[in-house]
């Protein structure tokens, strides 16, 4: 079982959010509960894979489903053993 998803689709979405203006990268990191340095490493390509638990937490905090960021078939295979409630909002 694959326990990671590629970081690039998430990095692309973060780039789009920041490019729209009004949101700094560090502020976005804090708003989704991650360390700004960690998010900068993703943006620089130093982190290339995200653990599934990290993906689940980030998606919950962004109020998105993983399929909103990653290819649905890839997500289905990666999360096949996760309970559906893993993505329920808090």
N, C-alpha and C positions, 0 to 999 in steps of 0.2 A: 504494500500500500504506500502510495506517495504521501508524504507528510508535509509537503511544501507546495506553494504556488510561486510562479515567477514574480519578482518585485516590479518589473517594468510596467505592466498595465496600471498598477497603483501609482507608480511614479508619474506616468503620463497624466493621470487624472489630477494628481497634486499640482503638476505643472499648469494644467488648464485652470485650476482654481486660483492659483497665484497670479497667472497671467491676466485674469479678469480684473485684477486689482482689488484693493480694499482688504486683502488678507495677506499678512506676512507669513512666511514659511514657519517661523518659530511660533507665531500665534496659532497657526493651524495645528502644529504638533501638540501644543498644550491643550487645544480644544478637543483633540481626539485621544488625549491621555498617553502620548508617547514623548520620549525625550527629543528635543529639537536636534541634537547631534545625530541621533539614530535616523531621523527623517532626512537630514542632510546626507548621510551616508547612502541612503536609498537613492536620493536624487543624483548623487555622483556616480552611481553604479557600483559602489563598494559592497553593498548588500544586494545580492541578486535573487535570493529566495526568501520567502516569508513563511514561517511555520503556520500551519492551519489554525492553531489556536490564536495566533496573532491576527490572522485574517478575520477570524470570527469576531474578535474584540473590536478591531478597526471598523468592520462593517456595522456592527451594532452601534458604535458611537457615531458613525456617519449616517445611520439609519438607512443603510443600503443592504442589498443582498449581494453576495459574492458575484453572482451572474451580472450585476450591474457594472462590474469592473473587469472580470475575467470571462473567457469563453465558457458558455454554459456547459458544454460537454466535459471540459476539463474540471470545472467545479463539481459536476455530478460525480465524476470518478473520484476526485480527491475527498469529497465529503460524504461518500456513500455510507460510512459507518457512524456518522455524527447524527445525534437526535435532531429532528426538525426544530425543536425548541432552542437550539443553540443560537438562532438568529432572531428570537423574539425580542422586541424592544424591552428595555428595563421597566 
